[in-house]
């Protein structure tokens, strides 16, 4: 069953497109639930709208799991841009979060830059068995990368502590995107381990380890996403998070599964242009947010 599934990357791409639209509604619904609970003076855990957003996240993550196991991550990840644009439209309708011209342009640049960054990565996959996956997990390059990501995550999480003051949206987006460095390869690895289990292979420990890591990563992402939505607009966080995610998460998958092999000079140039474009988009979104806050304060004092 899994071998037939992997032979159809077009199916994975189609699922990724649907999941992107579902994920685009997640942050908006959760933000709406947080605002509703504040008005009633209760926890957002008691709000039905927030739970509908969380359910959307679960469905979207299941779709991502299927998509990552049917097509390379470097192809699937850029399709999240559709969710960013859809989320911006929903935020303007449901939350009345109005993006000014600068913010709209920044949102588009985030999507275009991130898509270019990943689409020009050579897509291939050399890890297809549990034994190859175990060897990849023990590879010094991947281990070093994972340790560096874990240390960076610990430092960023320390910045969100109350004693460190209020963190900016970039800190939350960086935490969630770096957690993706573990959740994305775990999603693909579960598919590989599951095939091995179904064929009678001894990869129970590998499967359980990947499942536990994926579960912990998703729960931490959910926690920090809601912390970000309590302080920032959904459209701003989603765009910054998407740009950071597509720049960070596919790297771990490429290292572990051999999805990024023999890049040409054109690939490096396109990747650099995409990275710069995404960074400019993030900067414009941040500037848009700051100008909107100044305008609101000026309007209140006028």
Order of alpha helices (4+ residues) and beta strands (2+ residues): alpha-alpha-alpha-alpha-alpha-alpha-alpha-alpha-alpha-alpha-alpha-alpha
